[in-house]
Amino acid sequence: MIAEKKYVAILTSSPALASILAMVLDCEEHLVVNNFSRAANLKQHMRIAPIDLIICDYDIANSSAARLAIDLRSTDLRRDFKMIALSDTISAQTRQACKFAAIDEVIIKPMSPIFVRDRVLARLDNGEESKIEHRESFAAENDFSAQKPKNENNNVINLFANKTPSSGAGIHPQ
């Protein structure tokens, strides 16, 4: 069985980080990876070609990944892309902005490129599996302070782990 090609866009403030992530993701034969230096270039590309997943620094130029996600979903004909944001820290305001903008995950830096690849593959292969995988760690994590995670399994903040109102865990305004 031949895997369907998936298209990944990388938009980071660091060209070195973008290159490393692209190199690691290019090793997956079913991924097509494009680097973008500016959000405007990404927007133009999305008008003519599909993007399945966007990896983006949370703080980009004079904007944020949340603002970019809202802009892309309001202007793009194909709004079903997934988005992973990379951030040094996450505050309650950042978390709420990401939730509102429908950003699927926030990965806390520093992280390994292999870890990002694994998260990308999990998101593209089966989004439900990745939601279940991080449900317990996300529900237990209530304090999103500036502390660095102790291991990479705690790097992922899955913003939509608990969409059903019947579950007691999830994101609750403080």
C-alpha positions as CSV (number, residue, x, y, z in Angstrom):
1,M,0.0,0.0,0.0
2,I,1.4,3.4,-1.0
3,A,0.9,6.1,1.7
4,E,-0.8,9.3,0.7
5,K,1.5,12.3,0.5
6,K,1.1,14.8,3.3
7,Y,2.2,18.4,3.1
8,V,4.0,20.1,6.0
9,A,4.9,23.7,6.3
10,I,7.5,25.1,8.7
11,L,7.5,28.7,9.8
12,T,10.0,29.6,12.4
13,S,12.0,32.7,13.4
14,S,15.2,30.6,13.3
15,P,16.4,29.4,9.9
16,A,18.6,26.9,11.6
17,L,15.7,25.3,13.5
18,A,13.6,25.3,10.3
19,S,16.4,23.5,8.4
20,I,16.9,20.9,11.1
21,L,13.2,20.2,11.4
22,A,12.9,20.0,7.6
23,M,15.9,17.6,7.3
24,V,14.4,15.3,9.9
25,L,10.9,15.4,8.4
26,D,12.2,14.9,4.9
27,C,13.4,11.4,5.9
28,E,9.8,10.4,5.9
29,E,9.0,9.5,2.4
30,H,5.3,10.3,2.6
31,L,5.9,13.9,3.8
32,V,6.5,16.9,1.6
33,V,8.1,19.6,3.6
34,N,8.3,23.4,2.8
35,N,10.1,26.0,4.8
36,F,8.8,29.6,4.9
37,S,10.6,32.6,6.2
38,R,7.5,34.8,6.5
39,A,3.8,34.3,7.2
40,A,2.9,36.2,4.0
41,N,4.8,33.6,1.9
42,L,2.9,30.7,3.7
43,K,-0.4,32.4,3.0
44,Q,0.4,32.8,-0.7
45,H,1.5,29.2,-0.9
46,M,-1.8,28.0,0.7
47,R,-3.8,29.7,-2.0
48,I,-2.4,27.3,-4.6
49,A,-1.3,24.2,-2.8
50,P,-2.6,22.1,0.1
51,I,-1.0,22.1,3.5
52,D,-2.0,19.3,6.0
53,L,0.1,20.5,9.0
54,I,1.9,23.7,10.0
55,I,4.7,23.8,12.5
56,C,5.1,27.4,13.7
57,D,6.9,29.3,16.4
58,Y,4.3,30.8,18.7
59,D,6.0,34.2,18.5
60,I,6.7,35.1,14.8
61,A,7.6,38.5,13.6
62,N,5.2,41.0,15.2
63,S,2.4,38.4,15.5
64,S,1.6,35.0,17.1
65,A,0.8,31.6,15.9
66,A,-2.7,32.0,17.2
67,R,-3.2,35.2,15.1
68,L,-1.8,33.3,12.0
69,A,-4.1,30.4,12.5
70,I,-7.1,32.6,12.7
71,D,-6.0,34.5,9.6
72,L,-5.4,31.3,7.6
73,R,-8.7,29.8,8.6
74,S,-10.7,32.9,7.8
75,T,-9.2,33.4,4.3
76,D,-8.2,30.0,3.1
77,L,-10.6,27.8,1.2
78,R,-9.1,24.7,2.8
79,R,-9.4,25.2,6.6
80,D,-8.8,21.7,7.8
81,F,-5.1,21.9,8.4
82,K,-3.6,20.9,11.7
83,M,-1.2,23.2,13.6
84,I,1.6,22.7,16.1
85,A,3.1,25.7,17.8
86,L,6.6,25.8,19.4
87,S,7.0,28.0,22.4
88,D,9.5,28.7,25.2
89,T,6.8,29.1,27.8
90,I,3.0,29.1,27.9
91,S,0.8,31.3,30.0
92,A,-2.9,31.0,30.7
93,Q,-3.5,33.7,28.1
94,T,-1.4,31.9,25.5
95,R,-3.2,28.6,26.2
96,Q,-6.6,30.3,25.7
97,A,-5.5,32.0,22.5
98,C,-4.3,28.7,21.1
99,K,-7.5,27.0,22.1
100,F,-9.5,29.8,20.4
101,A,-7.4,29.6,17.3
102,A,-7.8,25.8,17.1
103,I,-4.0,25.2,17.4
104,D,-3.8,21.4,18.0
105,E,-0.7,21.3,20.1
106,V,1.9,23.5,21.7
107,I,5.4,21.9,22.1
108,I,7.6,23.5,24.8
109,K,11.1,24.3,23.6
110,P,13.8,23.0,23.8
111,M,12.7,19.8,22.1
112,S,14.5,17.3,19.9
113,P,13.7,17.2,16.2
114,I,12.9,13.5,16.5
115,F,10.3,14.3,19.1
116,V,8.7,16.9,16.7
117,R,8.8,14.3,13.9
118,D,7.0,11.8,16.2
119,R,4.3,14.4,17.0
120,V,3.9,15.4,13.4
121,L,3.4,11.7,12.4
122,A,0.9,11.2,15.2
123,R,-1.1,14.2,14.2
124,L,-1.1,13.3,10.5
125,D,-1.7,9.5,10.9
126,N,-4.4,9.6,13.4
127,G,-5.3,12.7,15.4
128,E,-7.5,10.8,17.8
129,E,-4.6,8.5,18.9
130,S,-2.5,11.5,19.8
131,K,-5.3,13.0,21.8
132,I,-5.8,9.9,23.9
133,E,-2.0,9.5,24.3
134,H,-1.6,12.8,26.1
135,R,-4.9,13.0,27.9
136,E,-3.7,12.0,31.3
137,S,-0.5,14.2,31.2
138,F,-2.5,17.2,30.1
139,A,-5.2,16.8,32.7
140,A,-2.7,16.4,35.5
141,E,-0.8,19.5,34.3
142,N,-2.6,22.6,35.7
143,D,0.3,25.0,36.1
144,F,1.9,26.2,32.9
145,S,4.6,28.2,34.5
146,A,7.9,29.2,32.9
147,Q,9.5,26.0,34.2
148,K,11.2,23.8,31.7
149,P,9.8,20.2,31.4
150,K,11.7,17.5,33.1
151,N,11.4,15.1,30.1
152,E,10.2,15.4,26.5
153,N,7.0,13.5,27.2
154,N,5.8,16.6,29.1
155,N,6.7,18.9,26.2
156,V,3.4,18.5,24.5
157,I,0.4,20.5,25.5
158,N,-2.5,19.0,23.7
159,L,-5.2,21.7,23.6
160,F,-8.0,19.6,22.5
161,A,-7.5,16.5,24.5
162,N,-10.9,16.6,26.1
163,K,-13.5,18.0,23.7
164,T,-16.4,16.2,25.3
165,P,-18.2,18.1,28.0
166,S,-18.8,14.9,30.0
167,S,-15.2,14.4,30.8
168,G,-14.0,16.3,33.9
169,A,-10.5,17.0,32.6
170,G,-9.4,19.6,30.1
171,I,-8.9,23.3,29.8
172,H,-10.8,25.3,32.3
173,P,-10.5,29.1,32.6
174,Q,-8.8,30.1,35.8
